[in-house]
Amino acid sequence: MNYLILPSLLSADVTRLGDEVDAVLKAGADYIHFDVMDNHYVPNLTFGPLFCDALVKRDPNILIDVHLMVQPVDALIEAFAKAGAKRISIHPDATIHLDRSLQLIRDLGCEAGLVFNPATSLELLPWCIHHLSFVLVMTVNPGFGGQKFMTEMMSKVSRTRALIGSRPIWLQVDGGISTETIEIAADAGADTFVAGSAVFKAQDPAAMVTSLRELASKS
């Protein structure tokens, strides 16, 4: 099985953003993860599409995974797609018409993802799974980096894996991923891991990316 490692810019040093991104990409990171927060859907304010556009212009080969923690979402779906995002994920309760918003992501040439917060039911997943390239299960409550990994979400990851079945859909987890937790998440069925503090706060981010991938592969 292939495992993807996505360092999150939320934990990067924004005064050295270009250099930090270059370092983790050279280390083998698969995507750069954008946590986009609007101080409305979640109590924090982070990156806009101009950051995405600047990184893509700096490195046209960069792959950017955008997690929209905003409400409403459609305008920012369009803005980030135009800025060069490759994957865009949204929360089901952040849009009035989920099917339409997921189709919009695909129409704009991006891979579509659906995000489930810790207390969000998986009940609607079967009704929109045909739109999805990936599903993201949050292993913390969204809004801030550096939170503690919620082990109780592993049953939800396993249930999501069962719902995905044999479909070619990635199962992503985000929140508290580190060398202590990535094997647990991989054992539950995850194959894509957002890691913020673990990578960007490490003394050697390149070595950390390699270590995380190796640990996931042991599951």
ABEGO torsion letter per residue (X at the ends): XBBBBBBBAAABBAAAAAAAAAAAAAAGBABBBBBBBAGAABBBBBBBAAAAAAAAAABAABBBBBBBBBOBAAAAAAAAAAAGBABBBBBAAABABAAAAAAAAAAAGBBBBBBBBAABBAAAAAAAAAABABBBBBABBBGBBGBBBBAAAAAAAAAAAAAAEABBBBBBBBEGBBAAAAAAAAAAGBABBBBBAAAAABABAAAAAAAAAAAAAAX
